[in-house]
Amino acid sequence: MNGIPTVPIYGIPVSKLDLKETVSYLVKVVSSRQPHQIITANPIMVMSALESSAYMDIMTSAELVVPDGTGVVWAAERVGNPVKERVAGFDLLHELLRVGESYKWKVYLLGSTPEVIRETARRLQMQYPGIIIAGFRDGYFGPEEDEEVVSAIVSTEPDILFVARGADSQEPWIAKYKSRLAVPIMMGVGGSFDVISGKSRRAPKAFQKLRIEWLYRLLKEPTRYRRMLALPKFALKVLRDKDKVTKP
């Protein structure tokens, strides 16, 4: 993790940097042109890693894992090795674009539906006129089109690649093509494009302050309940494991 202070959560090195420090670090990453996969970790992803060695390899080999989920922040506090703050992927995306304006960073957007990705690109270009939307593509493509997609991204030489294809596919996809893409910042952003485009809303501030954004998402999308079952399972596991949480 290049000297970044971390707390191990079931072997996953979670960054202890706050949002401002994370952005400062990533500015240096862009300058170095060294490929970095940034994972915005939440309890669902940690549980997936514990159930799949392949997913665990992806999580542990990422150059930067930030504590996106409040459950991850809580777990670090629980084991007595707290992170400075939650670093939400949505906030990190916007802060990188804000800072990137002064550097004229080029950004590639990948994922979601054709309508959502077009509107996301339009709105981000309006909100951050100093950045360059180098290209965008929807996420509806199969493995047989990967080569075409990778080549299209590489040809634009972006500084940042945001991928919105869901945690179960975006992280493995970035990890698989990380060396080929060679983009300084490659980050999965889940449903962020839906929010940016106006298709959906982010949880109200009250839910964010109470650390229950997951509840808002569940209320809006009840079909997510199966996926959300990982949250109480994670909490119970941390409580049960006690000192084992930070063991390799």
N, C-alpha and C positions, 0 to 999 in steps of 0.2 A: 504493500500500500504506500510505497514511496515516503515512508516516514510519517504518515498520517496516523494520529492516535486513534486506536480502535478498541472496541469491547467485543470479545467473541461471544456470540449468541449461538450455541450449539455448533460451534466451529466456523460460523460465518463472521468475518471481520467487519463489524458495523462501525462506520466512521463516527467520531465524537465531535467533529467540526460542526459549527452552527452554519446557518445559511450563508451569511456574509463570507465566512472563512472558506466554505465550500466553493463559492463562486470565485474567490481570489485564487484558490488552488487551480480551478479549471481554466482560468485566464492563462495561467502559466502552462497548462497542458496544451492549449491551442497554440501557444507560441513555440512549444517544443515539437509539435506535430506528432507526438506519440499517441497511438491509438488507445483510447480508454473506453471501456464499457462501464457505464454508470447504472447501477441497479437501485431502484427505490424500494427498499425492503419493507414488507409488512408480514404479519403473522401467517397469513395464508401461504405466502411464498416460503417462509421458513418451514412450515409444516410439509409443504410439497417437497422441499429439499431433504427433509428427514425421511420421507417415504420413497425418494428416488435418488440414487447415487449419482445419476447423470445430471439431475437438476442441482444437486449439491455441488457437483464439480463446477457448474456454471456460476453458482453463487460465490464460491470460494476463489474462483479464478478471475472474477471481475476486478478491475483496477480500483473501483470505488463503489462501496455499498453504503447508501445513506439511509437513516432511520425515517422512513416515510410513515409507516403505520404507528399509531399511538401505542399499540400493543408491544411493539419492539422497544419504544421509548420506556414504557412501563417495565418491561423485562430487564432492561439495563439498570433502571433504578432499583428494582427488586434485588438484583445481585450485588448491589453496592458499587457499581461502576457506571454511573449515569452518563448519558450523552448530554451535550449542552442544550439541545432543543430538537424538536421534530423538524426534519427537513422534508417538507412535502414536495413530491415531484412536480405538481402543478405550479407551486411557487418557484421552484428551482428553474423550471422552463422559462417562466416570465422574467426572472431575474437575470438569467443568462442572455436573453434577448435584449433586455434593457442595457446591460453592460456591453453586449456585443455591438450595439449601434455605433459606439465610438471607434470600434475596430473594423467596422464594415464587414462583420462576419457573414459568411455564406451558410445558409441553412437548407437542409433537405428534409421534407416532411413525407413520411411513409405510413400508410395505414388508413383505417376506417373506410367509409363508403365514398364513391366518387363525388357525391354532392357535399358531404361533410369536409373532405380534404380540400376541395376547391374553396369553400367558404372559409375554412381555417386559414388557408394561405392568404386569401384576400384580407381577412381581418388582421392577421398578424403583420402583414405588410403595411397596413394603415396605422396600426398601433405603434409599430417600430419601423418607421421609414428608413432608418439608418442601416438596417440589416438588409441582406440580399436573399430573397427566397430563390435559391438556386434551382429548385425543382420540387415536384411533389407527385405522388402516385398513391392510388387507393391500395388497400390491403387485400384485395380480392385476387390473389394469385396463388398458384400451387407450386410445389417444388420444381416442376418442369420449367417454370418461368424465373426461378431464382437467378440464374446466370444473367438473364436479360436485365433484371432489376438491379443486381449488383453492378453490372457494367454501366447502367444509366446513372447510378449514384456516383460511382467513381469518376465518371466523365465530368461531373460538375465540380469536383474537388471541394466539397463542403467542409466547413469547420465544425458543424454540428449536424448530427442525424438524429431526428426524433422519430421513434417507431411506435405506432399505436395499433397493436394487434392482439392485446391481451397478454397477461403475464405468462400464460402457459405456452405461448408461441413466440412472443416478441423477444424474450430473453434468450431462448435457445437459438433463434434465428440470428440475432446479433452475434452471439458467441461463435456460431458456426462460420460466419463470414467476416469476423472481426479483422483478421489479418489481411484479407483481400480488400475490404472496404477502406481500411487505414484512415478512418476519420478520427480526429482528435477526441471528439465527444460523441459517443453513441449511447443513447438513452431511451429506454422503453417508457412510454408515457400513458399507457392504458387508455382510459376514457377522456383524457384531456382535450382531444380534438373535438369531441362531442360538446364539451362545455364551451370551448373557445368559439365554435361555430354557431352556438346558440341552440343546438339541438336539445341539450339538457342543461340543468343548472347544477352548480356546485352547492354543497351543503351550506346553509346559512351560517353566519358567524357564530351564532349561539351554539350550534352543533359542533363547530370547529373548536370553540373554547372549552367545551365540555368533553372534548376528545371522543365524540360519538358520531363522526361523519359516516361511519359504517351503518349506523342505525337509520340515518336519513336515506342512504342508498337502498337499504333493505325496504324501507317504507315506500320508496318510489318504484322499486323493482322487486316485488315479493318473490319472484322466481329465482332470486339470488340466494335464497335461504340455504340451499344445500352447500353452496360455496362458503357461506358465512358460518357454517358449523365448525369450521376450522378455528374460528376466533376463541370460543370457549374451550376448545380442546387445547389450544396453545396456552391459554391462561392456566388451565388446570395442570398442564404438563410442567410449566415453569414453577408453579407452587409446589408440585410434588417432587420435582427434581432438585430444588434448592441449589446446593453448591455444584451440581452437575451441569448446570446451564452453561457455564463458561469453560467447561472442560473440553478438550479437543474431541 
